[in-house]
Amino acid sequence: MSLLNIQGLSKTFGGLCAVDDVGFEVAEGAIKAVIGPNGAGKTTLFNLIFGSATPDGGSVIFAGARLTAGCPHRQVAAGMARTFQHIRLFPQMSALENVMVGRHTRSRAGFLASLLPMPWTWREEREIRAEALAVLEFLGITKLAESDATHLAYGEQRAVELGRALASKPRLLLLDEPAAGLNMRETVELGKLIRRIRDTGVTVLLVEHDMGLVMGISDEIVVLCQGQKIAEGQPLAIQKNPEVVRAYLGDEDA
């Protein structure tokens, strides 16, 4: 069953067509990767899916409903979460507090209610804290809970950002270059973690340059080149696809 259905997405910046009529589906419970050379349009595609950019054409259908462009908060409310190619943690906040921010997207208390000394808001805040701690435990970083998030090591910051996304309890998790800056051991552990996340019922769509990670964990792969989809299929088929080989290695006859 398809959880995400991308239909004819297009986005042009000036005279550059960054995403050109791209369409594909992501099955519920799958791990699907989007790959391509630098400048292929991968991050722009993610921004269109998440609503942080408005497409010139096409649509994003999530769980059977068409999502509104330019409204990331509505995507989160619908059950979508993402991490970023460049880490975006809140400074002067602990790792736990950063993760709690993700859980607050599911809370009932608004700004005014949170300022009032009401028993139900205290109870909800305690529940949010407990749930955020459970996410840190799932990720194996409970010891970092009270550390300043932006002073952590790079890989630890990656884990906290992932925890913030998971705390919103998404049905679909978008990972933009999750292995960027990680060493080989950390990347192997990341692959195991992504599988564990999928096993909890979260569908995963990732953009990634590390082909070892992509080929090791993906059920299906979409390949972009110069904004266009040039291939889609299972990892072994993608590895043998001549269009993909040419996109990455160039044409020997050129």
Disulfide bonds with the S-S distance in Angstrom:
none
